[in-house]
């Protein structure tokens, strides 16, 4: 079973949400996360992984809509 961690989403429509993601073999979360809007993947927002020291080792920062 893969290891997981919880990562906070910062800024954008999902600001403050916390998600659970699987860690890769090197112990890092995926580089991006797609927050699905009401229209599904067609209206997703892109969040990019950042290192942080305030809320744990990582957060996902909003980069904008996928379209």
TAKASUL-V525132 format. One record per residue. N is the residue number from 1. PSI is psi as a letter, one per 30 degrees, with the letter a starting at -180 (999 if undefined). Layout:
<<N | PSI> <N | PSI>>
This chain:
<<1 | k> <2 | k> <3 | l> <4 | l> <5 | l> <6 | k> <7 | k> <8 | k> <9 | k> <10 | k> <11 | l> <12 | a> <13 | f> <14 | g> <15 | k> <16 | f> <17 | l> <18 | k> <19 | l> <20 | k> <21 | l> <22 | k> <23 | k> <24 | l> <25 | f> <26 | g> <27 | g> <28 | k> <29 | l> <30 | l> <31 | f> <32 | l> <33 | k> <34 | j> <35 | j> <36 | k> <37 | a> <38 | f> <39 | g> <40 | a> <41 | f> <42 | f> <43 | h> <44 | l> <45 | k> <46 | k> <47 | k> <48 | k> <49 | k> <50 | k> <51 | k> <52 | l> <53 | f> <54 | e> <55 | h> <56 | a> <57 | f> <58 | l> <59 | l> <60 | k> <61 | k> <62 | k> <63 | f> <64 | l> <65 | l> <66 | f> <67 | 999>>
